[in-house]
Amino acid sequence: MSYPSFSENNRRVEAGSSQQFVLWREVIMAYAAPAIMAGIGGLITGDKGLQIGALSSIGGMSAFVALMVGFWLQNRGIHKRWLVKAPHVVAVGAFALFGAGFGLVAAEVTTMLHDLWWPNSYIVWFSRVGIDFPLSTTIACVSVTWRWHSTVRTKSSKGEKQK
């Protein structure tokens, strides 16, 4: 089996479609969308912890994961034939499971390190990390993978038809 080079894939991905995967736009949306929604929820319920968490743990973790996953998908994911050829739901589901698992581990490690370094401190939004991290990482993985997969599938199928 011969895999096309990265530059060939980029040419194929960029050719012939207005739909593009631009990482910085995905990261901004991964930060803004959950932060705005959680902020609105915090305003409606009057929950100060949710309002602060919207801008810090929810939006921040979502943007971080979107950056990491998007970077991996752009550079390495294009070479994974199973990922490009898989149905949308399978690819997105695999990354959703990865995101949820990563979020759970990140929340546990963060909580453990916080308790180790500052055992007697209490931060208002920190009690929400166990919910915020897994939820925001899962949403970021789903949105970035969905967008990336749809652009790669659309553009690679157009490139195959043109040959």
C-alpha positions as CSV (number, residue, x, y, z in Angstrom):
1,M,0.0,0.0,0.0
2,S,1.3,3.4,-0.9
3,Y,0.2,6.4,1.1
4,P,0.2,9.8,-0.6
5,S,2.7,12.3,0.8
6,F,1.6,15.1,3.1
7,S,2.0,17.7,0.3
8,E,-0.1,15.7,-2.1
9,N,-2.9,15.4,0.5
10,N,-2.8,19.1,1.2
11,R,-3.0,19.9,-2.5
12,R,-6.0,17.5,-2.8
13,V,-7.6,19.0,0.3
14,E,-7.1,22.6,-0.9
15,A,-8.2,22.0,-4.5
16,G,-11.7,22.6,-5.7
17,S,-13.8,23.4,-2.6
18,S,-14.7,26.4,-0.5
19,Q,-14.9,24.3,2.6
20,Q,-11.5,24.4,4.5
21,F,-10.3,23.2,7.8
22,V,-8.5,26.2,9.4
23,L,-7.1,25.3,12.8
24,W,-7.1,28.7,14.4
25,R,-10.8,29.2,13.6
26,E,-11.6,25.9,15.1
27,V,-9.7,26.8,18.3
28,I,-11.4,30.1,18.6
29,M,-14.8,28.5,18.2
30,A,-13.9,25.7,20.6
31,Y,-13.2,28.4,23.2
32,A,-16.0,30.8,22.5
33,A,-19.0,28.4,22.0
34,P,-18.9,26.5,25.3
35,A,-17.7,29.6,27.2
36,I,-20.6,31.7,26.0
37,M,-23.2,28.9,26.6
38,A,-21.9,28.1,30.1
39,G,-21.6,31.9,30.8
40,I,-25.3,32.3,29.9
41,G,-26.2,29.3,32.0
42,G,-24.3,30.8,34.9
43,L,-26.1,34.2,34.5
44,I,-29.5,32.6,34.3
45,T,-28.9,30.4,37.4
46,G,-26.9,32.9,39.2
47,D,-24.0,30.4,39.7
48,K,-20.8,32.4,40.1
49,G,-18.7,29.2,39.8
50,L,-20.2,28.4,36.4
51,Q,-19.6,32.0,35.2
52,I,-15.9,31.9,36.2
53,G,-15.5,28.3,35.0
54,A,-17.0,29.2,31.6
55,L,-14.1,31.5,30.9
56,S,-11.4,29.4,32.5
57,S,-11.8,25.6,32.8
58,I,-14.6,25.1,30.3
59,G,-13.4,27.4,27.5
60,G,-9.7,26.9,28.2
61,M,-9.7,23.1,28.2
62,S,-11.9,23.1,25.2
63,A,-9.6,25.4,23.2
64,F,-6.5,23.4,24.4
65,V,-8.0,20.1,23.3
66,A,-9.2,21.5,20.0
67,L,-5.7,22.8,19.3
68,M,-4.1,19.5,20.1
69,V,-6.6,17.3,18.3
70,G,-6.8,19.6,15.3
71,F,-3.0,19.8,15.0
72,W,-2.8,16.0,15.1
73,L,-5.6,15.6,12.6
74,Q,-4.0,18.0,10.2
75,N,-0.5,16.5,10.4
76,R,-1.0,12.9,11.2
77,G,-4.7,12.1,10.8
78,I,-4.6,12.6,7.0
79,H,-2.2,9.6,6.8
80,K,-4.4,7.3,8.8
81,R,-6.4,5.5,6.1
82,W,-8.9,4.0,8.5
83,L,-9.7,7.5,9.8
84,V,-10.2,9.1,6.4
85,K,-12.2,6.2,5.0
86,A,-14.3,5.6,8.1
87,P,-17.9,6.7,8.3
88,H,-18.4,10.1,9.9
89,V,-20.0,8.6,13.0
90,V,-17.2,6.1,13.6
91,A,-14.5,8.7,13.3
92,V,-16.3,11.2,15.5
93,G,-17.3,8.5,18.0
94,A,-13.7,7.3,18.4
95,F,-12.5,10.8,19.1
96,A,-15.4,11.5,21.5
97,L,-14.4,8.5,23.5
98,F,-10.8,9.7,23.5
99,G,-11.9,13.2,24.6
100,A,-14.0,11.9,27.4
101,G,-11.2,9.7,28.7
102,F,-8.6,12.4,28.4
103,G,-11.0,14.8,30.2
104,L,-11.5,12.4,33.1
105,V,-7.8,11.8,33.5
106,A,-7.0,15.5,33.2
107,A,-9.6,16.3,35.8
108,E,-8.3,13.7,38.2
109,V,-4.6,14.7,37.8
110,T,-5.5,18.4,38.1
111,T,-7.5,17.8,41.3
112,M,-4.8,15.6,42.7
113,L,-2.1,18.2,42.0
114,H,-4.2,21.0,43.4
115,D,-4.7,19.1,46.6
116,L,-1.0,18.3,46.8
117,W,0.2,21.9,46.2
118,W,-2.5,23.8,48.0
119,P,-4.2,21.4,50.4
120,N,-6.2,24.1,52.4
121,S,-7.2,26.4,49.6
122,Y,-10.7,26.6,48.1
123,I,-11.3,28.0,44.6
124,V,-14.9,28.6,43.7
125,W,-14.9,27.0,40.3
126,F,-12.4,24.3,41.0
127,S,-15.0,21.9,42.4
128,R,-16.5,21.8,38.9
129,V,-13.4,20.5,37.2
130,G,-14.6,16.9,37.4
131,I,-17.6,17.8,35.2
132,D,-16.1,20.7,33.1
133,F,-13.0,18.9,31.8
134,P,-14.6,15.7,30.5
135,L,-17.6,17.5,29.0
136,S,-15.5,20.3,27.3
137,T,-12.9,17.8,25.9
138,T,-15.6,15.6,24.5
139,I,-17.4,18.5,22.8
140,A,-14.1,19.9,21.4
141,C,-13.1,16.5,20.1
142,V,-16.5,16.0,18.5
143,S,-16.7,19.4,16.8
144,V,-13.1,19.4,15.5
145,T,-13.2,15.9,14.3
146,W,-16.6,16.4,12.6
147,R,-15.4,19.5,10.8
148,W,-12.0,17.9,9.8
149,H,-13.5,14.7,8.7
150,S,-16.2,16.4,6.5
151,T,-13.6,18.5,4.8
152,V,-11.2,15.7,4.2
153,R,-13.9,13.3,2.9
154,T,-15.4,16.0,0.7
155,K,-12.1,17.1,-0.8
156,S,-10.6,13.7,-1.2
157,S,-13.7,12.4,-3.0
158,K,-13.6,15.4,-5.3
159,G,-9.9,14.8,-5.9
160,E,-10.5,11.1,-6.7
161,K,-13.3,12.0,-9.2
162,Q,-11.1,14.5,-11.0
163,K,-8.3,11.9,-11.7
